[in-house]
Amino acid sequence: MLLNKPFGVLCQFTDEAGRRTLKDYVEVPGVYAAGRLDADSEGLVLLTGDGALQHRIADPRHKLAKTYLVQVEGEIDEAALAILRAGVDLGDFRSLPCAARRMPAPDWLWPRDPPVRFRKSVPTSWIEIVLCEGKNRQVRRMTAKVGHPTLRLVRVAIGPWTLAGLGVGEWRELAGAEIAEVLPAGAPAAARRGRLRR
């Protein structure tokens, strides 16, 4: 299943502190998030009960790309983007080379609730980053390292799957043919018709 996770929602189904979790949006037993997305990040999360599919998505050896739109503080320049592309030394690990480019502010993107703090004296810019790994708070750490702290982070794609057609908090089931796109030939995958849920 694909879910457009809202801002402020934990990427888990329970929380003892009473914070919003995936259970507030998805009432389907036996599924869990294949890869995390921080509470202060938004966008595409894959939920599955299929261990082989979860492994395929989470394991960096399969190089399943994850695409993020990132609003950063300041006017990011080509020199900073080149550092991101080459890989950034984050102390405990060095990020793998990735794709990074500046882009216009996405006019299709929903307003965040609550909105990003606006400061008239500090400009912002948008970049697209495509990673084949996903360590804890990696994108935020990468942009901070090049002097442009992340203000908003939206995952828009995981491999061939995108947010297309999913409003905030909506989910849909993947069809068997969609799942087969990322599994090796002959791997079992349940084929179910996609349904949109709110």
C-alpha positions as CSV (number, residue, x, y, z in Angstrom):
1,M,0.0,0.0,0.0
2,L,1.1,3.6,-0.7
3,L,0.3,6.3,1.8
4,N,0.8,10.0,1.6
5,K,1.9,10.5,5.2
6,P,1.0,13.9,6.7
7,F,3.4,16.1,8.6
8,G,3.6,15.3,12.3
9,V,2.6,11.7,12.0
10,L,4.9,9.0,13.4
11,C,5.8,6.2,10.9
12,Q,4.6,3.5,13.3
13,F,1.2,2.2,14.4
14,T,1.4,2.7,18.2
15,D,2.6,5.5,20.4
16,E,2.4,5.5,24.2
17,A,2.5,9.3,24.3
18,G,-0.7,9.6,22.2
19,R,0.8,11.2,19.2
20,R,-0.6,10.7,15.7
21,T,0.5,7.5,14.0
22,L,-0.2,5.5,10.8
23,K,-3.1,3.9,12.6
24,D,-5.0,7.2,12.4
25,Y,-5.0,6.8,8.6
26,V,-4.7,3.1,7.8
27,E,-6.8,0.6,9.6
28,V,-5.5,-2.5,7.9
29,P,-4.0,-5.3,10.0
30,G,-0.7,-7.0,9.3
31,V,1.1,-4.2,7.5
32,Y,4.1,-2.1,8.5
33,A,6.2,0.6,7.0
34,A,8.9,-0.5,4.7
35,G,11.4,2.2,5.5
36,R,10.9,5.1,7.8
37,L,9.9,8.7,7.2
38,D,10.4,11.1,10.2
39,A,7.4,12.7,11.9
40,D,8.5,16.1,10.6
41,S,8.8,14.8,7.0
42,E,5.8,14.2,4.6
43,G,5.0,12.1,1.7
44,L,5.2,8.6,0.3
45,V,5.4,5.7,2.7
46,L,5.1,2.1,1.5
47,L,3.2,-0.3,3.8
48,T,3.5,-4.0,3.4
49,G,3.1,-7.4,5.1
50,D,5.4,-9.0,2.5
51,G,8.9,-9.5,4.0
52,A,10.5,-10.0,0.6
53,L,9.1,-6.8,-0.7
54,Q,10.1,-4.9,2.4
55,H,13.7,-6.3,2.1
56,R,13.8,-5.3,-1.6
57,I,12.8,-1.7,-0.8
58,A,15.0,-1.2,2.3
59,D,18.2,-2.9,1.1
60,P,20.6,-0.3,-0.5
61,R,22.1,-3.1,-2.6
62,H,19.0,-3.1,-4.8
63,K,19.4,0.7,-5.4
64,L,15.7,1.4,-5.3
65,A,15.8,5.2,-5.7
66,K,13.9,7.4,-3.3
67,T,13.1,11.0,-4.5
68,Y,12.7,13.9,-2.1
69,L,11.6,17.5,-2.7
70,V,13.4,19.7,-0.1
71,Q,12.9,23.3,0.8
72,V,16.1,24.6,2.3
73,E,17.1,27.8,4.0
74,G,19.1,30.2,1.7
75,E,19.8,30.3,-2.0
76,I,21.6,27.0,-2.6
77,D,24.2,27.3,-5.4
78,E,25.9,24.8,-7.7
79,A,28.9,24.4,-5.5
80,A,26.7,23.1,-2.6
81,L,24.8,20.8,-5.0
82,A,28.1,19.4,-6.3
83,I,29.0,18.5,-2.7
84,L,25.7,16.8,-2.2
85,R,26.1,14.8,-5.5
86,A,29.6,13.6,-4.6
87,G,28.6,12.3,-1.1
88,V,28.8,14.1,2.2
89,D,30.9,13.1,5.2
90,L,28.4,13.1,8.0
91,G,30.8,11.8,10.7
92,D,29.3,8.4,11.4
93,F,29.1,7.6,7.6
94,R,29.6,9.2,4.2
95,S,26.5,9.4,2.0
96,L,26.6,7.7,-1.3
97,P,26.8,9.7,-4.5
98,C,23.3,10.9,-5.4
99,A,21.4,13.2,-7.8
100,A,20.7,16.7,-6.6
101,R,19.4,19.7,-8.6
102,R,17.8,23.0,-7.9
103,M,14.2,23.3,-8.9
104,P,11.3,25.9,-8.9
105,A,9.0,25.8,-5.9
106,P,6.4,23.0,-6.7
107,D,3.1,24.7,-7.4
108,W,1.2,21.5,-7.0
109,L,2.3,20.9,-3.4
110,W,-0.3,21.1,-0.7
111,P,0.2,23.7,2.1
112,R,1.9,22.2,5.2
113,D,0.0,22.2,8.5
114,P,1.5,23.9,10.4
115,P,3.2,26.1,7.8
116,V,6.9,26.4,7.5
117,R,8.2,29.4,9.5
118,F,8.6,32.3,7.1
119,R,11.3,34.9,7.6
120,K,11.3,37.9,5.2
121,S,15.0,38.4,5.5
122,V,16.0,34.8,4.7
123,P,15.3,33.4,1.2
124,T,14.6,29.8,0.6
125,S,15.1,27.5,-2.3
126,W,13.9,24.1,-3.4
127,I,16.0,21.1,-4.5
128,E,15.3,17.5,-5.6
129,I,17.5,14.8,-4.1
130,V,17.4,11.2,-5.3
131,L,19.0,8.7,-2.9
132,C,19.6,4.9,-3.1
133,E,20.0,4.7,0.7
134,G,18.0,6.0,3.6
135,K,19.8,6.4,6.9
136,N,18.3,8.3,9.9
137,R,17.6,11.9,9.0
138,Q,20.0,11.7,6.2
139,V,18.6,14.4,3.9
140,R,18.4,16.9,6.7
141,R,21.9,16.1,7.8
142,M,23.2,16.4,4.2
143,T,21.7,19.8,3.5
144,A,22.8,21.2,6.9
145,K,26.3,20.0,6.2
146,V,26.4,22.2,3.1
147,G,25.0,25.2,5.0
148,H,21.3,25.0,4.0
149,P,19.2,23.6,6.8
150,T,16.0,21.7,5.6
151,L,12.8,23.5,6.3
152,R,10.4,21.1,4.5
153,L,11.0,17.6,3.3
154,V,8.5,15.6,1.1
155,R,9.2,12.2,-0.3
156,V,7.5,12.0,-3.7
157,A,8.7,8.7,-5.1
158,I,10.0,5.3,-4.1
159,G,11.3,3.5,-7.1
160,P,8.6,3.5,-9.8
161,W,5.8,4.5,-7.3
162,T,4.8,8.1,-6.8
163,L,2.4,10.3,-4.9
164,A,0.3,10.8,-8.0
165,G,-3.4,10.8,-7.1
166,L,-2.9,10.7,-3.4
167,G,-4.1,13.6,-1.2
168,V,-2.7,14.1,2.2
169,G,-3.6,11.1,4.4
170,E,-4.9,9.0,1.5
171,W,-3.6,5.6,0.6
172,R,-4.1,3.0,-2.1
173,E,-3.3,-0.6,-2.6
174,L,-0.7,-1.5,-5.2
175,A,-1.7,-3.7,-8.1
176,G,0.2,-6.9,-8.6
177,A,1.8,-5.6,-11.8
178,E,3.1,-2.5,-9.9
179,I,4.7,-4.7,-7.3
180,A,6.2,-6.9,-9.9
181,E,8.2,-3.9,-11.2
182,V,10.6,-4.1,-8.3
183,L,10.6,-7.8,-7.5
184,P,12.9,-10.3,-9.3
185,A,11.3,-12.6,-11.8
186,G,9.3,-15.4,-10.2
187,A,9.0,-13.8,-6.8
188,P,5.5,-14.3,-5.3
189,A,3.4,-11.1,-4.9
190,A,-0.2,-10.8,-4.2
191,A,-2.1,-9.2,-7.1
192,R,-4.9,-7.0,-5.8
193,R,-6.7,-4.2,-7.5
194,G,-5.7,-0.8,-6.4
195,R,-8.2,1.1,-4.2
196,L,-8.1,4.7,-3.0
197,R,-8.8,5.2,0.7
198,R,-9.2,8.3,2.8
